[in-house]
Amino acid sequence: MAMVELDAVHREYPLGTTVVHAVRGVTFVIDTGEFVSIVGPSGCGKTTILNMIGCIDKPTEGSVRFDGTDTRTLSDSAAADLRLKHIGFVFQSFNLVPVLTVRENVELPMMLAHSRPADRRRVRDHLIDAVGLSEFASHKPGELSGGQRQRVAIARALVNGPRLVIADEPTANLDSETGNSVLDVMRRLNREEDVTFVFSTHDPEILQYASRIIRLRDGRVEEDSRAPAPQTDGVER
Amino acid sequence: MFAKMALLNLWKYRRRMLVVLLGIVMSVLVMEVIGGMLAGMQTTFFNEILRGSGHVQLHSSGWDDRLDSYSIRHLIADPDPLVAQIAALPDVVRVETVLGFQAMLAHDGTTLAVEGRGVAPDTSFFDDATTTITEGSFVAEERPGLVLSADNARLLGVSVGDTVGVFIQSARGIPARRTLMVTGLFDSGHVELDGTAVFLRHEDAQALLGIERATNEIRITLDDPDRAARFVSDHRELFDRHDLEPVTWRDIHGSLIVFVEISDLLTTVINAFVMIVAASVVTNAILMTVFDRARTFATLRAIGMKRRRVIATIVSEGVLLGAIGSAIGLAIGIPIVLYFQTHGLDMGELSQFFGTGQTYYFAFVPGSSATAFGFGVLISVASALYAGTAVTRVDLRSALEEA
């Protein structure tokens, strides 16, 4: 079932007196439950496409549909609502709130969604446990390693039960072992929580985790291939 | 959690927050102290002028203080029954006759032009003189004589017990000379009063001027000065019947009341200036602090926080800072105002110009403090609102990309 549909998407940015063509006519569909990797060299348009899928950005031309809704028609407030309820984000630089603990960072989206305190505690503790950070729940981001921070970000992305998690270079700031463990967690949650993951990377080593690879070059889809069978978990936490 | 975030963020950026707090504290402090000073000046000023003039003055028709405020051509004949009648009216606290005249004092070849006032020994209108006697006593029933300022006594070379020549123009227009004994000296500290005023018993002034059973002024004190105009209109018929022209303290001090209005304007201008300076400091500091966290706010928006919620979070920090800063400003400012309300501030001859004595006494006005507090919070909230609006207008994609 199609969750995300990109149809002839273009994205241009003014840069001084010139215009940067970040995305040039990209078309693809992401189905529910997929574990999709968007790959390509720096500047090929990975982040731009993820931002448009996540309603953080809008296409200059073409359309991006989420569950059939054209995201260009969404107001700022409606886009925020969509992100809150249906989309989780994992950023390359973690983007955790530095003054809050792990527990509070994970709980934050549920507070924004006005979830009941008992539900918040239950889901939060479950996810912190699922990413293996129970003993660090009272720590602040500054007291954690990069891998641990990214796991907090993953837990935060999943806390409102999103249908889609977007991860922009989630392993870029991590060593390979830690990166693998983060991807293991994502893969496992993809299977166990039935969450669709779309993540970008330019690291060929981590492609083994993807069930589908969309390769970009110069803002265009160069290759869209499905792996025969996803790899099993590598290094588990 | 959002309150905790606000508090922790304030603590994390405490140096900049201190700048913000300092800006608010200083602005509230200045507003409180300046407000207290000007309110005190107004209060003192009003008390002084009302105590001196009374709330309503009655003169015989035709009297005009612009022509000759101490003229004895326009007399009120047989004032005692009228004084008794007015004293019995509602709202009236005190009624006195005052006989003003111009005279020249002479002693050992030295002369001095003065303004004489024949008053009751227990007069309530010349506190500045009656309460600052330095030698002898104020005019007394049992001791007729002249009371003048210590300064003028020194100029004339006289002291208590000496006699001085008093040159006047009698009611019939004939120059006359009398001799009176100096019975008291005062030192009010007011340039005008010390420089020109001499006092004697009302009946002695009558005798000096050759007037029998007459005066040229009746002064009335009411229980509320703001009712003076109403009092005059209520009793207009009585005054007309006696051919009297009533004037209220507002008529008498019209030009001085303009000064009070100017001081109100001055307060507004000072407050506006303080607010502009404080707002620019506070806005810059808050803007810097907020834009330091632009990526955090962008992350919050990315995970679903709405723009207005982000602004509300930043404004809540502003409210907190404004309230704390304003409270500190008042905690410092109110004791300063209260201190000078009790002890006064010596302003030298500057204050004498306004007839308020050498010392300014501040006045603590709770409403003024509340206004200063409100302004402090307003500055902070407005600055935070501006910063919040500005940071949420930044393109979300760009804000997230900023490292």
Interface residues (C-beta under 8 A of the other chain):
Chain A: T47 N51 G54 I56 D57 D76 S77 A80 D81 R83 L84 K85 G88 F89 F91 S93 N95 L96 V97 P98 V99 L100 E104 E107 L108 P109 M111 L112 A113 R156 A157 N160
Chain B: M1 F2 K4 M5 L8 N9 K12 R295 T296 T299 L300 R301 A302 I303 G304 M305 K306 R307 R308 R309 L396 R397 L400 E401 A403
